[in-house]
């Protein structure tokens, strides 16, 4: 009985992990929490579902266009909201991301209307035998893709010149700029990668839910909870905590009741804020938060 909810928990935990690392990537490079991430989840799914409905366009191409649209809007957001306010208070920056989220949600409501849409999975949705239980191929696909994306991002951040420049910018942007690093360009790249990952998360999770304006709201909140539990600023820690959160809440939903899922997730976040605010992996909570 435990295999099926465990696999489903790993699948939704992978989605949380994608959003958690996208939250922290923007925060580390620009020192701002992008609370519009939920809307980028929704926009990626909406664009992909719209393009997929056009005759002759493969589903994979529609998914890539959805990710690209989310990344492009992320760049536009950096240009229009972050850049003019980057020398202002952090409260102003955070409020601006909330405002962007509201604007994007209202724009999506006007463009696509209130009726839910559907987006087919990139793989056939069938049940297969796995360790003596029946599990969905969609869940296994989500696990594989989310792990691949997170590993690829980790490689870029730790093994490439771009990653070293992003790390230098996150540690000391003024010194990085004096060393010839174009920090403004790196902030744009961070926003593009972050919002692109959010769009990918929306496309991956859309087949499990209906595509609506509120698709990413609860997912983004739980990803933020995972950031707190894992340790704010620690990307691997946040990803591990996100996967663990998905497993724990899914097991609780199976053996206790579906109403317990949100209680478990946000109860854990509050408990960690009280007992261990630096998170499991010991990263100090950013003072700028």
C-alpha positions in Angstrom: 0.0 0.0 0.0 2.9 2.4 0.5 4.5 2.2 -2.9 1.8 4.0 -4.8 1.6 7.0 -2.4 5.3 7.1 -2.1 5.8 7.4 -5.9 3.1 10.0 -6.1 4.7 11.9 -3.3 8.1 11.8 -5.0 6.4 13.2 -8.2 4.7 16.1 -6.5 7.8 16.7 -4.4 9.9 17.0 -7.6 7.5 19.8 -8.7 7.9 21.5 -5.3 11.7 21.1 -5.7 11.7 22.8 -9.1 9.9 25.8 -7.6 12.0 25.9 -4.5 15.2 26.2 -6.4 13.7 28.7 -8.7 12.7 30.8 -5.7 16.2 30.6 -4.2 18.1 31.2 -7.5 16.4 34.6 -7.9 16.8 35.4 -4.2 20.5 34.6 -4.2 21.4 36.7 -7.3 19.0 39.6 -6.9 18.3 39.5 -3.1 14.6 39.6 -3.8 11.9 36.9 -3.3 9.8 36.6 -6.4 6.3 36.0 -5.1 5.0 36.0 -8.6 6.4 32.5 -9.2 2.9 31.0 -8.8 1.7 33.0 -11.8 4.6 31.8 -14.0 3.6 28.3 -13.2 0.1 29.1 -14.4 1.3 31.0 -17.5 3.6 28.2 -18.7 0.7 25.7 -18.5 -1.8 28.1 -20.2 0.5 28.9 -23.1 1.4 25.2 -23.6 -2.3 24.2 -23.5 -3.2 26.9 -26.0 -0.4 26.1 -28.4 -1.1 22.4 -28.1 -4.6 23.0 -29.3 -3.3 24.4 -32.6 -3.4 21.7 -35.3 0.0 20.3 -36.3 2.0 21.5 -33.3 3.5 18.6 -31.4 3.0 18.6 -27.6 6.7 18.7 -26.9 7.0 21.9 -29.0 4.1 23.4 -27.2 5.7 22.6 -23.8 9.0 24.2 -24.9 7.1 27.3 -26.1 5.3 27.5 -22.7 8.7 27.4 -20.9 10.1 30.0 -23.3 7.1 32.3 -22.7 7.5 32.1 -19.0 11.3 32.8 -19.2 10.6 35.8 -21.6 8.0 37.2 -19.2 10.6 36.8 -16.4 13.1 38.9 -18.3 10.4 41.5 -18.9 9.6 41.5 -15.2 13.2 42.1 -14.4 13.4 45.0 -16.8 10.1 46.7 -15.8 9.9 46.1 -12.1 13.2 44.9 -10.5 15.7 47.2 -12.4 14.0 50.5 -11.6 13.6 49.5 -7.9 16.9 47.6 -7.3 18.3 50.5 -5.2 15.1 50.9 -3.2 14.2 49.0 0.0 13.7 45.2 -0.1 10.1 45.8 1.0 9.5 47.7 -2.2 11.0 45.0 -4.3 8.9 42.3 -2.7 5.7 44.3 -2.9 6.4 44.8 -6.6 6.6 41.1 -7.2 3.3 40.6 -5.5 1.8 43.3 -7.8 3.3 41.6 -10.8 1.6 38.4 -9.7 -1.8 40.1 -9.4 -1.4 41.7 -12.8 -0.4 38.4 -14.5 -3.3 36.6 -12.9 -5.8 39.2 -14.0 -4.3 39.3 -17.5 -4.6 35.5 -17.7 -8.2 35.7 -16.6 -9.0 38.2 -19.4 -7.1 36.2 -22.0 -8.2 32.7 -21.2 -11.4 33.2 -19.2 -12.6 31.4 -16.1 -13.2 28.0 -17.6 -10.5 25.3 -16.8 -8.4 24.0 -19.6 -6.6 20.7 -20.0 -3.1 19.8 -21.0 -2.2 16.3 -22.0 0.8 14.6 -20.4 4.0 14.3 -22.4 3.8 10.6 -21.8 0.8 8.2 -22.0 -1.0 8.0 -18.7 -1.1 4.3 -18.0 -0.6 2.2 -14.9 2.3 -0.2 -14.7 3.5 -2.8 -12.2 6.2 -1.3 -10.0 7.6 -3.2 -7.0 4.3 -5.1 -6.7 2.1 -2.0 -6.9 0.3 -0.2 -9.8 1.8 3.3 -10.4 1.2 5.9 -13.0 3.7 6.5 -15.8 3.0 10.2 -15.4 4.3 10.1 -11.8 7.5 8.3 -12.9 7.9 10.8 -15.7 7.6 13.7 -13.3 10.2 12.2 -11.0 12.7 11.7 -13.9 12.2 15.1 -15.5 12.3 17.1 -12.2 15.5 15.3 -11.1 17.1 15.9 -14.5 16.3 19.6 -14.5 17.6 20.1 -10.9 20.8 18.1 -11.6 21.3 20.2 -14.8 20.8 23.4 -12.9 23.2 22.2 -10.1 25.8 21.4 -12.8 25.5 24.8 -14.3 25.8 26.6 -11.0 28.8 24.5 -9.8 30.8 23.5 -12.8 30.5 26.3 -15.4 31.8 29.8 -15.8 28.2 31.2 -15.7 27.6 29.4 -12.4 30.8 30.9 -10.9 29.7 34.3 -12.0 26.3 33.9 -10.5 27.8 32.7 -7.3 30.1 35.7 -7.2 27.2 38.1 -7.9 25.2 36.5 -5.1 28.1 36.8 -2.6 29.2 40.4 -3.4 27.7 42.1 -6.4 29.8 45.2 -6.0 33.1 43.3 -6.0 31.9 41.1 -8.8 31.2 44.2 -10.9 34.7 45.6 -10.2 36.2 42.3 -11.4 34.5 42.8 -14.8 31.4 40.6 -14.2 28.3 42.1 -15.8 26.0 41.6 -12.8 23.0 43.2 -14.6 23.2 40.6 -17.3 23.4 37.8 -14.7 20.3 39.1 -12.9 18.4 38.9 -16.2 19.7 35.3 -16.7 18.7 34.4 -13.1 15.2 35.7 -13.7 14.9 33.9 -17.0 16.1 30.5 -15.6 13.9 30.9 -12.5 10.7 31.8 -14.3 11.4 29.2 -17.0 11.7 26.5 -14.3 8.4 27.7 -12.9 6.8 27.4 -16.3 8.2 23.9 -16.7 6.7 23.0 -13.3 3.3 24.2 -14.5 3.5 22.1 -17.7 4.6 19.0 -15.8 1.9 19.3 -13.1 -1.0 20.5 -15.4 -2.0 17.0 -16.5 -2.7 16.1 -12.8 -4.9 19.2 -12.3 -7.0 21.5 -14.5 -5.2 24.5 -15.9 -6.7 27.5 -14.1 -5.5 30.9 -12.9 -5.0 29.4 -9.5 -2.9 26.4 -10.7 0.4 27.5 -9.1 -0.8 29.2 -5.9 -0.7 26.3 -3.5 2.2 24.6 -5.2 4.3 27.8 -4.9 3.4 28.2 -1.2 4.5 24.7 -0.4 7.7 25.2 -2.4 8.3 28.3 -0.2 7.7 26.2 2.9 10.3 23.7 1.6 12.8 26.6 1.3 12.2 27.4 5.0 12.4 23.8 6.1 15.6 23.0 4.0 17.4 26.2 4.9 16.9 29.5 3.1 19.7 30.1 0.6 20.7 26.4 0.4 19.5 25.2 -3.0 20.3 21.4 -2.5 18.8 21.6 1.0 15.6 23.2 -0.3 15.3 20.6 -3.1 15.7 17.7 -0.7 13.2 19.2 1.8 10.7 19.8 -1.1 10.9 16.1 -2.1 10.6 15.1 1.5 7.6 17.4 2.0 5.8 15.9 -1.0 6.3 12.4 0.3 5.2 13.2 3.9 2.1 15.1 2.8 1.1 12.4 0.3 1.6 9.6 2.8 -0.4 11.6 5.3 -3.2 12.1 2.8 -3.3 8.4 2.1 -3.3 7.1 5.7 -4.8 10.0 7.6 -7.0 11.9 5.0 -6.6 14.3 2.1 -7.6 17.2 4.3 -4.3 16.7 6.3 -2.0 17.5 3.4 -1.9 21.3 3.7 -2.0 21.0 7.5 1.2 18.9 7.4 3.0 21.1 5.0 2.4 24.5 6.7 2.5 23.0 10.2 6.1 21.8 9.5 7.0 25.2 8.1 5.8 27.0 11.3 7.4 24.4 13.5 10.8 25.0 11.8 10.4 28.8 12.0 9.9 28.4 15.7 12.4 25.6 16.6 15.0 25.8 13.9 14.7 28.9 11.8 17.9 28.1 9.9 16.3 25.0 8.5 17.5 21.4 8.4 20.8 22.0 6.6 21.8 24.9 8.9 21.7 27.8 6.3 21.2 31.0 8.1 18.0 32.8 7.2 18.9 35.8 5.1 18.6 39.1 7.0 17.3 40.8 3.8 14.2 38.6 4.0 
